[in-house]
Each structure stands twice: as C-alpha cells, then as structure tokens.
Amino acid sequence: MKIRQANYLDISKLAELFDLYRQFYGQQSNLTEASRYLLNRMEHGQSIVFLVEDPKTGNFLGFTQLYPVFSSISMQRSYILNDLYVRSENRKQGIAKLLLDEAKSFTKHFQGKGLELSTASLNKDARSLYEKQGFVQETEFLTYFWKST
C-alpha cells in the first residue's frame, strides 16, 4: 500500500471513493458534484487529501480529508479531519490507521496544534480506532450548530 497526497490528476478516481463515503452517510450518489467539490477544494487550497493506493492495481483503497482552521486564543492552526473512508472490502487491513498516522505527521510537520474530528456516536469501530490512536473525546467545550435553511 502506498500513501500520498492527492492531486488534480486523481480527481476522477478520488471522486468515486468520495461518493461512496457520502453514500455511507446516507447521501445520494452524485459523481459530478463530488468531482466538482474536490476540485474546488484543491484549487482554492481549502483542503488536503491523503489517499492510499494499491501499487499493483492503482485502485484507491481509502482517503482522508483535512481542513485547516485557526484558533484566535492559541493563535495556532489546527486541522479538522473531516472525512476518513476505507472501501468496505479493504477494512481491517490497517488502512485507516495509516491515514490517521499520515494526518498526524502532516499536522506536526506544519506546526499544527492538533487534529479535531467527529464521528457518529453509533460508529463504534471508528470511535475505538480513534481512541487507540490517541484521540480524546472533548469534554471541556460543548459544540453547537446553527443551520441556515
């Protein structure tokens, strides 16, 4: 398995994986919009995508997407690990751990304060992995969300 940062040449194959990820969370398939979304994030430097590629087949097995954010209080950059997905047939092979390790390494390299992520409370496999990888459930701050209708 080979891990690397995604680039423009990866958009069509990455969009297929991104579309599967969105379907996993109950969204309708839309490859055109998935491609457009990923391209826009790359063009505007708004996200960093790492992917795991099978060197024999060239297939993408999993990806993670990081979004930079900034803290006024600490005056530091952090990253939101917003997306992490591994194809169902490739799970339990260490791919998610590899992606998390790469995200942590990237954050350290660019002097980031840390990584923030969220997952569905019922996603026990993901929660267990995150905790094994040193992520701690936030208890100090409550998170609120305002929905613009």
Sequence and secondary structure as in RCSB ss.txt:
>XXXX:A:sequence
MKIRQANYLDISKLAELFDLYRQFYGQQSNLTEASRYLLNRMEHGQSIVFLVEDPKTGNFLGFTQLYPVFSSISM
QRSYILNDLYVRSENRKQGIAKLLLDEAKSFTKHFQGKGLELSTASLNKDARSLYEKQGFVQETEFLTYFWKST
>XXXX:A:secstr
 EEEE  GGGHHHHHHHHHHHHHHTT    HHHHHHHHHHHHHTT  EEEEEE TTT  EEEEEEEEEEEETTTT
EEEEEEEEEEE GGGTTSSHHHHHHHHHHHHHHHTT   EEE   TT HHHHHHHHHTT     SS        
